[in-house]
């Protein structure tokens, strides 16, 4: 299927279908792309091109608290190996909420998130989980109900 999207005039594939030249573009989209600022209410709309994963799912921050164990090391390595070809692909997944390619390695990030909670759901974890729910509700309402799109 990927060979069908490759077209010489498509700006997403200027370096071919896969290239290490795309890695920094993807990392930038994955970690720095913000919601779009609108001149009128609701003033913020999700970017449908991509949005930083820590904004789309604040609970991902909990994985930074995961202790280094064999399980967390293996999960991080698995996530990196799965992410690598996605980061080298010319397209980013296009219309999406957050960063589409995260879904491919999210199961391993969930292990890191759970490990970061260290066996209990404290106030920081509750706040980040609630923030994730609020952000995703905002995305659903903005895109599906209000039909406001911010590219």
DSSP file (Angstrom, degrees, kcal/mol; ACC not computed):
  #  RESIDUE AA STRUCTURE BP1 BP2  ACC     N-H-->O    O-->H-N    N-H-->O    O-->H-N    TCO  KAPPA ALPHA  PHI   PSI    X-CA   Y-CA   Z-CA
    1    1 A X    >>        0   0    0      0, 0.0     3,-1.2     0, 0.0     4,-0.7   0.000 360.0 360.0 360.0 -35.7    0.0    0.0    0.0
    2    2 A X  H >>  +     0   0    0      1,-0.3     3,-0.8     2,-0.2     4,-0.8   0.837 360.0  60.7 -62.7 -31.5    2.8    2.4    0.7
    3    3 A X  H 34 S+     0   0    0      1,-0.2    -1,-0.3     2,-0.2     3,-0.1   0.756  97.2  60.6 -67.8 -21.8    4.1    2.2   -2.8
    4    4 A X  H <4 S+     0   0    0     -3,-1.2    -1,-0.2     1,-0.2    -2,-0.2   0.772 101.7  52.0 -74.9 -25.4    0.7    3.5   -4.0
    5    5 A X  H << S+     0   0    0     -3,-0.8     2,-0.5    -4,-0.7    -1,-0.2   0.694  84.2 101.9 -84.5 -18.0    1.2    6.8   -2.1
    6    6 A X     <  +     0   0    0     -4,-0.8     2,-0.4    -3,-0.1    11,-0.0  -0.535  43.9 160.6 -72.5 117.9    4.6    7.6   -3.5
    7    7 A X    >   -     0   0    0     -2,-0.5     3,-2.2     3,-0.1     6,-0.2  -0.999  45.1-127.1-137.8 133.8    4.3   10.2   -6.2
    8    8 A X  T 3  S+     0   0    0     -2,-0.4    -1,-0.1     1,-0.3     8,-0.1   0.769 109.9  49.1 -54.7 -28.5    7.1   12.3   -7.5
    9    9 A X  T 3  S+     0   0    0     -3,-0.0     2,-0.5     3,-0.0    -1,-0.3   0.514  82.9 109.3 -90.4  -3.8    5.2   15.6   -6.9
   10   10 A X    X   -     0   0    0     -3,-2.2     3,-1.6     1,-0.2    -3,-0.1  -0.617  60.3-151.9 -76.4 118.0    4.2   14.7   -3.4
   11   11 A X  G >  S+     0   0    0     -2,-0.5     3,-0.8     1,-0.3    -1,-0.2   0.681  90.1  68.5 -66.1 -16.3    6.1   17.0   -1.0
   12   12 A X  G 3  S+     0   0    0      1,-0.2    -1,-0.3     2,-0.1     3,-0.2   0.702 104.1  42.7 -73.0 -17.9    5.9   14.3    1.8
   13   13 A X  G X   +     0   0    0     -3,-1.6     3,-1.8    -6,-0.2    -1,-0.2  -0.174  65.5 132.3-123.1  40.2    8.2   12.0   -0.1
   14   14 A X  T <  S+     0   0    0     -3,-0.8    -1,-0.1     1,-0.3     3,-0.1   0.759  84.2  41.0 -64.9 -23.3   11.0   14.3   -1.5
   15   15 A X  T 3  S-     0   0    0      1,-0.5    -1,-0.3    -3,-0.2     3,-0.2   0.110 125.6 -95.9-108.2  19.6   13.6   11.8   -0.3
   16   16 A X    <   -     0   0    0     -3,-1.8    -1,-0.5     1,-0.2     3,-0.1  -0.422  57.8 -52.1  94.9-174.7   11.7    8.7   -1.3
   17   17 A X  S    S+     0   0    0      1,-0.2    73,-2.4    -2,-0.1     2,-0.4   0.912 126.1  20.5 -68.9 -44.5    9.5    6.4    0.7
   18   18 A X  B    S+A   89   0A   0     71,-0.2     2,-0.3    -3,-0.2    71,-0.2  -0.991  72.6 148.3-129.3 135.5   11.9    5.9    3.5
   19   19 A X    >   -     0   0    0     69,-2.8     3,-1.5    -2,-0.4     4,-0.3  -0.957  50.8-128.1-161.4 145.1   14.9    8.0    4.5
   20   20 A X  G >  S+     0   0    0     -2,-0.3     3,-1.1     1,-0.3     4,-0.5   0.682 104.4  77.0 -67.2 -15.5   16.9    9.0    7.6
   21   21 A X  G 3  S+     0   0    0      1,-0.2     4,-0.4     2,-0.1    -1,-0.3   0.690  88.7  57.0 -67.3 -17.3   16.3   12.6    6.4
   22   22 A X  G <> S+     0   0    0     -3,-1.5     4,-2.4    66,-0.2    -1,-0.2   0.643  83.1  85.8 -85.8 -15.1   12.7   12.3    7.7
   23   23 A X  H <> S+     0   0    0     -3,-1.1     4,-2.7    -4,-0.3     5,-0.2   0.912  90.2  45.6 -56.7 -49.5   13.7   11.4   11.3
   24   24 A X  H  > S+     0   0    0     -4,-0.5     4,-2.1     1,-0.2    -1,-0.2   0.843 111.0  54.2 -66.5 -32.0   14.1   15.0   12.5
   25   25 A X  H  > S+     0   0    0     -4,-0.4     4,-2.3    -3,-0.2    -1,-0.2   0.944 112.0  44.3 -63.1 -47.6   10.9   16.1   10.8
   26   26 A X  H  X S+     0   0    0     -4,-2.4     4,-3.0    61,-0.4    -2,-0.2   0.910 112.2  51.1 -65.0 -42.9    9.0   13.3   12.6
   27   27 A X  H  X S+     0   0    0     -4,-2.7     4,-1.9    -5,-0.2     5,-0.3   0.900 110.3  50.7 -62.2 -39.1   10.6   14.0   16.0
   28   28 A X  H  X>S+     0   0    0     -4,-2.1     4,-2.6    -5,-0.2     5,-0.7   0.935 113.5  44.5 -61.7 -46.8    9.7   17.7   15.7
   29   29 A X  H  X5S+     0   0    0     -4,-2.3     4,-0.7     1,-0.2    -2,-0.2   0.901 114.1  51.0 -63.3 -40.7    6.1   16.8   14.9
   30   30 A X  H  <5S+     0   0    0     -4,-3.0    23,-2.9     1,-0.2    24,-0.4   0.818 125.8  21.0 -69.0 -32.2    6.0   14.2   17.7
   31   31 A X  H  <5S+     0   0    0     -4,-1.9    -2,-0.2    21,-0.3    -1,-0.2   0.641 129.9  31.0-115.8 -16.8    7.3   16.5   20.4
   32   32 A X  H  <5S+     0   0    0     -4,-2.6     2,-0.4    -5,-0.3    -3,-0.2   0.587  76.3 113.5-123.1 -10.6    6.9   20.2   19.5
   33   33 A X     << -     0   0    0     -4,-0.7    19,-3.4    -5,-0.7     2,-0.2  -0.505  49.8-162.1 -72.1 123.6    3.7   20.6   17.3
   34   34 A X        -     0   0    0     -2,-0.4    16,-0.1    17,-0.2     3,-0.1  -0.527  26.1 -86.8-100.4 164.5    1.2   22.6   19.2
   35   35 A X        -     0   0    0     -2,-0.2     2,-0.3    11,-0.1    11,-0.2  -0.276  55.2 -97.7 -61.2 159.8   -2.6   23.1   18.8
   36   36 A X  E     -B   45   0B   0      9,-3.0     9,-2.2   114,-0.2     2,-0.4  -0.659  29.3-131.0 -86.1 136.6   -3.6   25.8   16.4
   37   37 A X  E     -B   44   0B   0     -2,-0.3     2,-0.3     7,-0.2     7,-0.3  -0.744  23.8-158.4 -86.2 130.2   -4.5   29.2   17.8
   38   38 A X        -     0   0    0      5,-2.9     4,-0.1    -2,-0.4   112,-0.0  -0.820  21.9-132.5-109.7 148.9   -7.8   30.6   16.4
   39   39 A X  S    S+     0   0    0     -2,-0.3     2,-0.2     2,-0.1    -1,-0.1   0.640  90.5  34.7 -75.0 -12.3   -8.8   34.2   16.3
   40   40 A X  S >  S-     0   0    0      1,-0.1     3,-2.8     0, 0.0    -2,-0.2  -0.804 103.0 -23.5-133.4 175.0  -12.3   33.3   17.7
   41   41 A X  T 3  S+     0   0    0      1,-0.4    -1,-0.1    -2,-0.2    -2,-0.1  -0.318 123.6  30.6 -57.0 136.5  -13.9   30.9   20.1
   42   42 A X  T 3  S-     0   0    0     -4,-0.1     2,-0.9     2,-0.1    -1,-0.4  -0.935  84.8-161.5 -89.7  12.7  -12.8   28.2   21.0
   43   43 A X    <   +     0   0    0     -3,-2.8    -5,-2.9    -6,-0.1     2,-0.4   0.077  68.9  59.4  70.1 -25.2   -9.4   29.9   20.4
   44   44 A X  E     +B   37   0B   0     -2,-0.9     2,-0.3    -7,-0.3    -7,-0.2  -0.999  59.1 175.9-132.8 138.6   -7.6   26.6   20.2
   45   45 A X  E     -B   36   0B   0     -9,-2.2    -9,-3.0    -2,-0.4   104,-0.1  -0.993  37.5-102.3-136.5 145.3   -8.1   23.7   17.8
   46   46 A X        -     0   0    0     -2,-0.3   104,-1.3   102,-0.2     2,-0.5  -0.395  36.9-117.1 -63.1 141.3   -6.1   20.5   17.5
   47   47 A X  B     -c  150   0C   0      1,-0.1    51,-0.5     3,-0.1   104,-0.2  -0.706  19.0-158.0 -76.1 125.5   -3.7   20.4   14.6
   48   48 A X  S    S+     0   0    0    102,-1.2    48,-1.3    -2,-0.5   103,-0.2   0.589  88.5  64.1 -81.0  -9.4   -4.9   17.7   12.2
   49   49 A X  S    S-     0   0    0    101,-0.4     2,-0.3     1,-0.4    45,-0.2   0.917 125.2 -51.1 -76.5 -45.4   -1.4   17.5   10.7
   50   50 A X        -     0   0    0    -16,-0.1    -1,-0.4    46,-0.1     2,-0.3  -0.903  50.2-154.0-179.7 161.4    0.2   16.3   14.0
   51   51 A X        -     0   0    0     47,-1.6   -17,-0.2    -2,-0.3     5,-0.1  -0.979  38.5 -87.8-151.2 142.7    0.3   17.3   17.6
   52   52 A X    >>  -     0   0    0    -19,-3.4     4,-2.4    -2,-0.3     3,-1.0  -0.171  33.2-133.9 -51.6 135.1    2.9   16.7   20.3
   53   53 A X  H 3> S+     0   0    0    -23,-2.9     4,-2.2     1,-0.3     7,-0.3   0.813 104.8  57.7 -65.9 -29.6    2.3   13.4   22.1
   54   54 A X  H 34 S+     0   0    0    -24,-0.4    -1,-0.3     2,-0.2     7,-0.2   0.720 110.7  44.4 -75.0 -18.7    2.8   15.0   25.5
   55   55 A X  H X4 S+     0   0    0     -3,-1.0     3,-0.5   -22,-0.2    -2,-0.2   0.881 115.5  45.6 -84.5 -46.1    0.0   17.4   24.7
   56   56 A X  H 3< S+     0   0    0     -4,-2.4     2,-0.2     1,-0.3    -2,-0.2   0.836 133.8  16.9 -66.9 -32.6   -2.4   14.9   23.2
   57   57 A X  T ><  +     0   0    0     -4,-2.2     3,-2.2    -5,-0.2    -1,-0.3  -0.682  65.7 180.0-141.7  83.3   -1.8   12.4   26.1
   58   58 A X  G X  S+     0   0    0     -3,-0.5     3,-2.0     1,-0.3     4,-0.3   0.759  76.6  74.8 -57.3 -25.1   -0.2   14.1   29.1
   59   59 A X  G >  S+     0   0    0     69,-0.5     3,-1.6     1,-0.3     4,-0.3   0.710  76.8  77.8 -62.7 -18.0   -0.2   10.7   31.0
   60   60 A X  G X  S+     0   0    0     -3,-2.2     3,-1.5     1,-0.3     4,-0.3   0.760  77.8  73.2 -61.1 -22.9    2.8    9.7   28.8
   61   61 A X  G X  S+     0   0    0     -3,-2.0     3,-1.8     1,-0.3     4,-0.3   0.804  81.6  71.7 -60.4 -28.8    4.9   11.9   31.0
   62   62 A X  G X  S+     0   0    0     -3,-1.6     3,-1.6     1,-0.3    -1,-0.3   0.767  82.3  69.5 -60.2 -25.6    4.6    9.2   33.7
   63   63 A X  G X  S+     0   0    0     -3,-1.5     3,-1.3    -4,-0.3    -1,-0.3   0.754  86.3  67.6 -66.9 -20.8    6.9    6.9   31.7
   64   64 A X  G <  S+     0   0    0     -3,-1.8    -1,-0.3    -4,-0.3    -2,-0.2   0.697  97.4  54.4 -69.3 -17.8    9.8    9.3   32.6
   65   65 A X  G <  S+     0   0    0     -3,-1.6    -1,-0.2    -4,-0.3    -2,-0.2   0.421  79.9 121.9 -93.1  -0.3    9.4    8.1   36.2
   66   66 A X    <   -     0   0    0     -3,-1.3    50,-0.2    -4,-0.2     2,-0.1  -0.429  64.1-124.9 -67.2 131.3    9.7    4.4   35.3
   67   67 A X        -     0   0    0     48,-0.4     2,-0.9    -2,-0.2     5,-0.2  -0.393  30.4 -99.9 -71.7 155.7   12.6    2.8   37.2
   68   68 A X        +     0   0    0      4,-0.1     2,-0.3    -2,-0.1    -1,-0.1  -0.684  63.5 144.6 -81.1 109.5   15.2    1.0   35.1
   69   69 A X     >  -     0   0    0     -2,-0.9     4,-2.5     1,-0.1     5,-0.2  -0.787  66.0 -96.5-130.5 175.3   14.4   -2.7   35.2
   70   70 A X  H  > S+     0   0    0     -2,-0.3     4,-2.5     1,-0.2     5,-0.2   0.913 125.2  49.7 -61.3 -40.2   14.6   -5.5   32.7
   71   71 A X  H  > S+     0   0    0      2,-0.2     4,-2.4     1,-0.2    -1,-0.2   0.933 113.3  43.7 -65.3 -46.7   11.0   -5.0   31.8
   72   72 A X  H  > S+     0   0    0      2,-0.2     4,-2.4     1,-0.2    -1,-0.2   0.887 114.5  50.4 -69.4 -36.5   11.2   -1.2   31.3
   73   73 A X  H  X S+     0   0    0     -4,-2.5     4,-2.5     2,-0.2     5,-0.2   0.940 112.4  46.8 -62.7 -46.8   14.5   -1.5   29.4
   74   74 A X  H  X S+     0   0    0     -4,-2.5     4,-2.6    -5,-0.2    -2,-0.2   0.889 112.7  50.4 -63.3 -38.9   12.9   -4.2   27.1
   75   75 A X  H  X S+     0   0    0     -4,-2.4     4,-2.5     2,-0.2    -1,-0.2   0.913 111.4  47.5 -65.6 -42.9    9.8   -2.0   26.6
   76   76 A X  H  X S+     0   0    0     -4,-2.4     4,-2.3     2,-0.2    -2,-0.2   0.916 113.5  47.7 -65.2 -42.8   11.8    1.1   25.7
   77   77 A X  H  X S+     0   0    0     -4,-2.5     4,-2.7     2,-0.2     5,-0.2   0.922 112.0  49.9 -64.0 -43.5   14.0   -0.9   23.3
   78   78 A X  H  X S+     0   0    0     -4,-2.6     4,-2.2     1,-0.2     5,-0.2   0.924 110.7  50.0 -61.0 -44.0   10.9   -2.5   21.7
   79   79 A X  H  X S+     0   0    0     -4,-2.5     4,-2.5     1,-0.2    -1,-0.2   0.909 112.0  48.3 -60.8 -42.3    9.3    1.0   21.4
   80   80 A X  H  X S+     0   0    0     -4,-2.3     4,-2.0     2,-0.2    -2,-0.2   0.909 111.1  49.3 -65.5 -42.3   12.4    2.4   19.7
   81   81 A X  H  X S+     0   0    0     -4,-2.7     4,-0.7     1,-0.2    -1,-0.2   0.869 115.1  44.4 -66.4 -34.8   12.7   -0.5   17.3
   82   82 A X  H  X S+     0   0    0     -4,-2.2     4,-0.8    -5,-0.2    -2,-0.2   0.877 114.2  49.9 -74.1 -37.5    9.1   -0.2   16.3
   83   83 A X  H  X S+     0   0    0     -4,-2.5     4,-2.6    -5,-0.2     5,-0.2   0.824  94.3  76.7 -69.6 -31.3    9.3    3.7   16.0
   84   84 A X  H  X S+     0   0    0     -4,-2.0     4,-1.1     1,-0.2    -1,-0.2   0.893  96.6  41.3 -53.0 -53.4   12.4    3.6   13.8
   85   85 A X  H  < S+     0   0    0     -4,-0.7     4,-0.4     1,-0.2    -1,-0.2   0.874 114.7  53.8 -65.7 -32.1   10.8    2.7   10.5
   86   86 A X  H >< S+     0   0    0     -4,-0.8     3,-1.0     1,-0.2    -1,-0.2   0.903 106.7  51.8 -64.0 -39.9    7.9    5.0   11.2
   87   87 A X  H 3< S+     0   0    0     -4,-2.6   -61,-0.4     1,-0.2    -1,-0.2   0.727 110.4  49.1 -69.6 -21.0   10.4    7.9   11.8
   88   88 A X  T 3< S+     0   0    0     -4,-1.1   -69,-2.8    -5,-0.2    -1,-0.2   0.448  88.8 103.6 -96.7  -1.1   12.0    7.2    8.5
   89   89 A X  B <  S-A   18   0A   0     -3,-1.0   -71,-0.2    -4,-0.4   -72,-0.1  -0.589  74.1-129.9 -82.7 144.3    8.8    7.1    6.5
   90   90 A X  S    S+     0   0    0    -73,-2.4     2,-0.2    -2,-0.2   -76,-0.1   0.858  86.7  60.0 -63.3 -39.4    8.0   10.1    4.4
   91   91 A X        -     0   0    0    -74,-0.2    -2,-0.1     1,-0.1   -65,-0.0  -0.573  65.7-150.9 -93.5 156.2    4.4   10.6    5.6
   92   92 A X        -     0   0    0     -2,-0.2     9,-0.5   -43,-0.1     8,-0.4   0.387  57.8 -89.7-104.3   3.5    3.3   11.3    9.1
   93   93 A X        -     0   0    0      7,-0.1   -43,-0.1     6,-0.1    -2,-0.0   0.201  56.2-143.1 106.1 -15.0   -0.1    9.7    9.0
   94   94 A X  S    S+     0   0    0    -45,-0.2     6,-0.2     2,-0.0     2,-0.0  -0.268  72.5  40.6  57.8-132.0   -1.8   13.0    7.9
   95   95 A X  S    S+     0   0    0    -45,-0.0     2,-0.3     2,-0.0   -46,-0.2  -0.236  86.5 120.0 -58.3 120.5   -5.3   13.7    9.4
   96   96 A X        -     0   0    0    -48,-1.3     2,-0.6     2,-0.1   -46,-0.1  -0.969  65.3-109.5-166.4 168.2   -5.1   12.6   13.0
   97   97 A X  S    S-     0   0    0     -2,-0.3     2,-0.5   -48,-0.1   -49,-0.1  -0.974  93.6 -16.6-114.1 114.1   -5.3   13.7   16.6
   98   98 A X  S    S-     0   0    0     -2,-0.6   -47,-1.6   -51,-0.5     2,-0.5  -0.818 120.9 -32.5  95.7-133.6   -1.9   13.7   18.2
   99   99 A X    >   -     0   0    0     -2,-0.5     3,-1.8   -49,-0.2     4,-0.4  -0.945  54.3-152.4-130.7 109.4    0.8   11.8   16.3
  100  100 A X  T >  S+     0   0    0     -2,-0.5     3,-1.7    -8,-0.4     4,-0.3   0.813  88.9  60.2 -54.5 -42.8   -0.5    8.7   14.4
  101  101 A X  T >> S+     0   0    0     -9,-0.5     3,-1.2     1,-0.3     4,-0.6   0.684  87.1  76.8 -66.6 -16.1    2.6    6.6   14.4
  102  102 A X  H X> S+     0   0    0     -3,-1.8     4,-1.1     1,-0.3     3,-1.0   0.840  82.1  69.0 -59.5 -32.0    2.7    6.6   18.3
  103  103 A X  H <4 S+     0   0    0     -3,-1.7     4,-0.4    -4,-0.4    -1,-0.3   0.802  89.7  62.6 -58.5 -29.3   -0.1    4.0   18.1
  104  104 A X  H <4 S+     0   0    0     -3,-1.2    -1,-0.2    -4,-0.3    -2,-0.2   0.845 118.5  23.8 -67.7 -33.5    2.3    1.4   16.7
  105  105 A X  H XX S+     0   0    0     -3,-1.0     4,-1.3    -4,-0.6     3,-0.8   0.313  91.3 106.0-115.0   8.3    4.5    1.4   19.8
  106  106 A X  H 3X S+     0   0    0     -4,-1.1     4,-2.5     1,-0.2     5,-0.2   0.845  70.1  64.8 -57.9 -38.1    2.0    2.6   22.4
  107  107 A X  H 3> S+     0   0    0     -4,-0.4     4,-1.1     1,-0.2    -1,-0.2   0.887 105.7  45.6 -55.0 -36.6    1.5   -0.8   24.0
  108  108 A X  H <> S+     0   0    0     -3,-0.8     4,-1.4     1,-0.2    -1,-0.2   0.822 110.1  53.5 -76.2 -30.5    5.2   -0.7   25.1
  109  109 A X  H  X S+     0   0    0     -4,-1.3     4,-2.6     1,-0.2    -2,-0.2   0.848 102.5  59.2 -68.6 -33.2    4.8    2.9   26.3
  110  110 A X  H  X S+     0   0    0     -4,-2.5     4,-2.6     1,-0.2    -1,-0.2   0.865 102.5  52.8 -63.0 -35.8    1.8    1.8   28.4
  111  111 A X  H  X S+     0   0    0     -4,-1.1     4,-2.2    -5,-0.2    -1,-0.2   0.913 110.7  47.2 -63.3 -41.9    4.2   -0.6   30.2
  112  112 A X  H  X S+     0   0    0     -4,-1.4     4,-2.1     2,-0.2    -2,-0.2   0.885 111.2  51.1 -67.2 -38.3    6.5    2.3   30.9
  113  113 A X  H  X S+     0   0    0     -4,-2.6     4,-1.1     2,-0.2    -2,-0.2   0.946 111.2  47.4 -62.1 -48.2    3.6    4.5   32.1
  114  114 A X  H ><>S+     0   0    0     -4,-2.6     5,-0.7     1,-0.2     3,-0.6   0.898 112.7  49.3 -61.3 -40.5    2.4    1.8   34.5
  115  115 A X  H ><5S+     0   0    0     -4,-2.2     3,-1.1     1,-0.2   -48,-0.4   0.852 105.4  58.8 -66.2 -34.1    5.9    1.3   35.8
  116  116 A X  H 3<5S+     0   0    0     -4,-2.1    -1,-0.2     1,-0.3    -2,-0.2   0.728  98.0  58.8 -67.7 -22.1    6.2    5.1   36.2
  117  117 A X  T X<5S-     0   0    0     -4,-1.1     3,-1.6    -3,-0.6    -1,-0.3   0.621  99.6-145.0 -81.1 -12.0    3.2    5.0   38.6
  118  118 A X  T < 5 -     0   0    0     -3,-1.1    -3,-0.1    -4,-0.4    -2,-0.1   0.839  62.9 -49.3  53.5  43.5    5.3    2.6   40.8
  119  119 A X  T 3 <S+     0   0    0     -5,-0.7     2,-0.3     1,-0.1    -1,-0.3   0.390 125.4  67.9  84.6  -4.7    2.4    0.4   41.9
  120  120 A X  S <  S-     0   0    0     -3,-1.6     2,-1.0    -6,-0.2    -1,-0.1  -0.995  75.1-126.0-145.7 153.1    0.1    3.2   43.1
  121  121 A X        -     0   0    0     -2,-0.3    -3,-0.1     4,-0.1    -4,-0.0  -0.802  40.5-179.1-100.3  95.1   -1.9    5.9   41.5
  122  122 A X     >  -     0   0    0     -2,-1.0     4,-2.5    -5,-0.2     5,-0.2  -0.151  45.1 -85.2 -85.4-176.6   -0.8    9.0   43.3
  123  123 A X  H  > S+     0   0    0      1,-0.2     4,-2.4     2,-0.2     5,-0.2   0.834 126.7  52.9 -62.7 -34.1   -2.0   12.6   42.8
  124  124 A X  H  > S+     0   0    0      2,-0.2     4,-2.4     1,-0.2    -1,-0.2   0.937 111.4  46.3 -66.7 -44.9    0.4   13.3   39.9
  125  125 A X  H  > S+     0   0    0      2,-0.2     4,-2.7     1,-0.2     5,-0.2   0.919 112.6  50.3 -62.6 -43.8   -0.7   10.3   38.0
  126  126 A X  H  X S+     0   0    0     -4,-2.5     4,-2.8     1,-0.2     5,-0.2   0.928 111.2  49.0 -60.1 -45.2   -4.4   11.1   38.6
  127  127 A X  H  X S+     0   0    0     -4,-2.4     4,-2.4     1,-0.2    -2,-0.2   0.913 113.7  45.6 -62.3 -43.3   -3.8   14.7   37.4
  128  128 A X  H  X S+     0   0    0     -4,-2.4     4,-1.9     2,-0.2   -69,-0.5   0.876 113.9  48.6 -69.7 -37.0   -2.0   13.5   34.2
  129  129 A X  H  X S+     0   0    0     -4,-2.7     4,-2.0     2,-0.2    -2,-0.2   0.927 113.5  47.1 -67.1 -44.6   -4.7   10.9   33.5
  130  130 A X  H  X S+     0   0    0     -4,-2.8     4,-2.7    -5,-0.2    -2,-0.2   0.901 110.5  52.8 -62.9 -40.2   -7.5   13.4   34.0
  131  131 A X  H  X S+     0   0    0     -4,-2.4     4,-2.7    -5,-0.2    -1,-0.2   0.893 107.8  52.1 -61.9 -38.6   -5.6   15.9   31.8
  132  132 A X  H  X S+     0   0    0     -4,-1.9     4,-2.2     2,-0.2    -1,-0.2   0.906 110.5  47.8 -62.6 -41.8   -5.4   13.2   29.1
  133  133 A X  H  X S+     0   0    0     -4,-2.0     4,-2.3     2,-0.2    -2,-0.2   0.923 113.1  47.8 -65.1 -44.2   -9.1   12.6   29.3
  134  134 A X  H  X S+     0   0    0     -4,-2.7     4,-2.8     2,-0.2    -2,-0.2   0.926 112.0  49.3 -63.4 -45.4   -9.9   16.4   29.2
  135  135 A X  H  X S+     0   0    0     -4,-2.7     4,-2.4     1,-0.2    -1,-0.2   0.918 113.2  46.3 -61.7 -43.9   -7.6   16.9   26.2
  136  136 A X  H  X S+     0   0    0     -4,-2.2     4,-2.3     2,-0.2    -1,-0.2   0.857 111.9  50.7 -70.3 -33.4   -9.1   14.0   24.3
  137  137 A X  H  X S+     0   0    0     -4,-2.3     4,-2.9     2,-0.2     5,-0.3   0.923 110.2  50.8 -65.0 -43.5  -12.6   15.2   25.1
  138  138 A X  H  X S+     0   0    0     -4,-2.8     4,-2.8     1,-0.2     5,-0.2   0.918 110.9  49.0 -57.7 -44.8  -11.6   18.7   23.8
  139  139 A X  H  X S+     0   0    0     -4,-2.4     4,-2.4     2,-0.2     5,-0.3   0.915 112.8  46.8 -62.2 -43.7  -10.3   17.1   20.6
  140  140 A X  H  X>S+     0   0    0     -4,-2.3     4,-2.8     2,-0.2     5,-0.8   0.928 116.1  43.6 -64.9 -45.5  -13.5   15.1   20.1
  141  141 A X  I  X>S+     0   0    0     -4,-2.9     5,-3.0     3,-0.2     4,-1.0   0.934 116.0  47.9 -66.1 -45.8  -15.8   18.0   20.8
  142  142 A X  I  <5S+     0   0    0     -4,-2.8     6,-3.0    -5,-0.3    -2,-0.2   0.921 123.5  31.3 -61.7 -44.9  -13.8   20.4   18.7
  143  143 A X  I  <5S+     0   0    0     -4,-2.4    -2,-0.2    -5,-0.2    -3,-0.2   0.901 130.9  29.3 -83.4 -41.9  -13.4   18.1   15.7
  144  144 A X  I  <5S+     0   0    0     -4,-2.8    -3,-0.2    -5,-0.3    -2,-0.1   0.873 130.4  27.2 -91.3 -40.1  -16.6   16.1   15.8
  145  145 A X  I  <<S+     0   0    0     -4,-1.0    -3,-0.2    -5,-0.8    -4,-0.1   0.933 133.6  28.9 -90.1 -53.7  -19.3   18.3   17.3
  146  146 A X  S   <S-     0   0    0     -5,-3.0    -4,-0.2    -6,-0.1    -3,-0.2   0.679  92.0-143.0 -81.7 -17.1  -18.1   21.9   16.5
  147  147 A X        +     0   0    0     -6,-0.5     2,-0.6     1,-0.2    -4,-0.2   0.863  44.2 152.7  54.3  41.3  -16.4   20.7   13.3
  148  148 A X        -     0   0    0     -6,-3.0     2,-0.4    -7,-0.2  -102,-0.2  -0.894  23.1-170.4-101.1 124.9  -13.5   23.2   13.9
  149  149 A X        -     0   0    0     -2,-0.6     2,-0.6    -3,-0.1  -102,-0.1  -0.945  12.5-164.0-119.6 135.6  -10.3   22.0   12.3
  150  150 A X  B      c   47   0C   0   -104,-1.3  -102,-1.2    -2,-0.4  -101,-0.4  -0.888 360.0 360.0-118.2 101.2   -6.9   23.6   12.8
  151  151 A X              0   0    0     -2,-0.6    -1,-0.1  -104,-0.2  -104,-0.1   0.461 360.0 360.0 -86.2 360.0   -4.4   22.5   10.2
